[in-house]
Amino acid sequence: MVTVQRLEKSFAKREVLRALDWSVPAGRVIGLLGRNGAGKTTLLRCLLGLSPIDGGEISLFGVPMTEPGGERMHRIGFVPQTFDLFPWMKVRAYLDFTAAFYARWNRSLTDRLLGDWQLDPKQKIGQLSQGQRQKLAIVRAIAPEPDLLVLDEPVASLDPQARRAFMAELLELMRGPDKTVIFSTHITADLERAEADIALLRDGRIQFTRPLAELRARLRRVVFMRESGWSQAPVVAGLLKAGIKGPRAELLVEDPMPESLQALAAREGATVQIETPTLEDLFVELA
Ligand SMILES: Nc1ncnc2c1ncn2[C@@H]1O[C@H](COP(=O)(O)OP(=O)(O)OP(=O)(O)O)[C@@H](O)[C@H]1O
């Protein structure tokens, strides 16, 4: 669905994306994670052709972005982080106006969502709250029934009820072998709800794209404890990250092997514990 090869993007002298490779298969919901400033918005904008790239190649639906993109745009929905367009337009007029640009437009869906999400078709966009505006941006993005839906922190301004309703709606609409959703978020509960694949953006690259369930099943926190402390953390098979906090050496490990960890602890004069981190802890450590 999306293929990125050696993508480079800098602002002035700040390198944001560095030789980034990424392949997103069709039929998946991908949660794009990374710290503030990691480059998530930049990456999403490059994918959609909204931001010029400095190097590398991007293909959508198997077609290089360098090809003319008229067809492609009908198959893409995008919800930007902020939505400040057309403050003078009324909600209904805005949707009708936008519909004219698309080959497909599901009017009954927009009507239902306006009702469900309590958006008044007669209200001016400029008078909507931030959260209402975000809802409108979401309605607008999914009405063309896109094959690829890209959302940049779509739920940041939504209240918990609206977030839940939105995620449910999104998953229902985008279910199907040819539909793909990529959304950036800091809210780990939403990723759990979506049973998303997690793509982690760090140091200008996608470090991995893996199903959430797999990360949850395989990653563990391993804690070695020793009163005399540690000059460096023990090195074990499957080590992803290590840190030292006083007597504790805390390791994030993939598929830890309890017996060899016990043996290592005995050799080091330490005790060892294997813990299951919460999803949020996991991301704090990985990002
Ligand atoms: N138009 C721009 N001009 C200059 N620098 C920019 C521009 N847009 C982004 N940057 C820089 O690029 C880096 C990545 O920004 P980006 O908005 O992509 O991060 P992000 O991961 O989406 O962050 P957040 O989680 O805070 O939304 C930041 O250091 C930012 O300052």
The ligand as an SDF file (V2000), in Angstrom:
LIG
                    3D

 31 33  0  0  0  0  0  0  0  0999 V2000
    7.9200   23.7540    8.5870 N   0  0  0  0  0  0  0  0  0  0  0  0
    8.9450   23.4630    9.4070 C   0  0  0  0  0  0  0  0  0  0  0  0
   10.0370   24.2590    9.4510 N   0  0  0  0  0  0  0  0  0  0  0  0
   11.0850   23.9560   10.2570 C   0  0  0  0  0  0  0  0  0  0  0  0
   11.1390   22.9020   11.0710 N   0  0  0  0  0  0  0  0  0  0  0  0
   10.0800   22.0750   11.0710 C   0  0  0  0  0  0  0  0  0  0  0  0
    8.9260   22.3140   10.2460 C   0  0  0  0  0  0  0  0  0  0  0  0
    8.0330   21.3220   10.4670 N   0  0  0  0  0  0  0  0  0  0  0  0
    8.6020   20.4990   11.3810 C   0  0  0  0  0  0  0  0  0  0  0  0
    9.8380   20.9550   11.7480 N   0  0  0  0  0  0  0  0  0  0  0  0
   10.7530   20.3030   12.7090 C   0  0  0  0  0  0  0  0  0  0  0  0
   10.8320   18.9330   12.3640 O   0  0  0  0  0  0  0  0  0  0  0  0
   10.8640   18.1250   13.5330 C   0  0  0  0  0  0  0  0  0  0  0  0
    9.7480   17.1060   13.4610 C   0  0  0  0  0  0  0  0  0  0  0  0
    8.4860   17.7460   13.5810 O   0  0  0  0  0  0  0  0  0  0  0  0
    7.1240   16.9730   13.4530 P   0  0  0  0  0  0  0  0  0  0  0  0
    6.0080   17.9520   13.5800 O   0  0  0  0  0  0  0  0  0  0  0  0
    7.1680   16.1290   12.2360 O   0  0  0  0  0  0  0  0  0  0  0  0
    7.1890   16.0170   14.7480 O   0  0  0  0  0  0  0  0  0  0  0  0
    6.0430   15.0960   15.4060 P   0  0  0  0  0  0  0  0  0  0  0  0
    6.6770   13.7550   15.6520 O   0  0  0  0  0  0  0  0  0  0  0  0
    4.8170   15.1160   14.5600 O   0  0  0  0  0  0  0  0  0  0  0  0
    5.8070   15.8400   16.7880 O   0  0  0  0  0  0  0  0  0  0  0  0
    4.5060   15.9250   17.7490 P   0  0  0  0  0  0  0  0  0  0  0  0
    4.3640   14.5840   18.4110 O   0  0  0  0  0  0  0  0  0  0  0  0
    4.9170   16.9870   18.7170 O   0  0  0  0  0  0  0  0  0  0  0  0
    3.3350   16.3170   16.8910 O   0  0  0  0  0  0  0  0  0  0  0  0
   10.7560   19.0740   14.7120 C   0  0  0  0  0  0  0  0  0  0  0  0
   12.0470   19.2960   15.2080 O   0  0  0  0  0  0  0  0  0  0  0  0
   10.2120   20.3500   14.1090 C   0  0  0  0  0  0  0  0  0  0  0  0
   10.6960   21.4680   14.7900 O   0  0  0  0  0  0  0  0  0  0  0  0
  1  2  1  0
  2  3  1  0
  2  7  2  0
  3  4  2  0
  4  5  1  0
  5  6  2  0
  6  7  1  0
  6 10  1  0
  7  8  1  0
  8  9  2  0
  9 10  1  0
 10 11  1  0
 11 12  1  0
 11 30  1  0
 12 13  1  0
 13 14  1  0
 13 28  1  0
 14 15  1  0
 15 16  1  0
 16 17  2  0
 16 18  1  0
 16 19  1  0
 19 20  1  0
 20 21  2  0
 20 22  1  0
 20 23  1  0
 23 24  1  0
 24 25  2  0
 24 26  1  0
 24 27  1  0
 28 29  1  0
 28 30  1  0
 30 31  1  0
M  END
$$$$
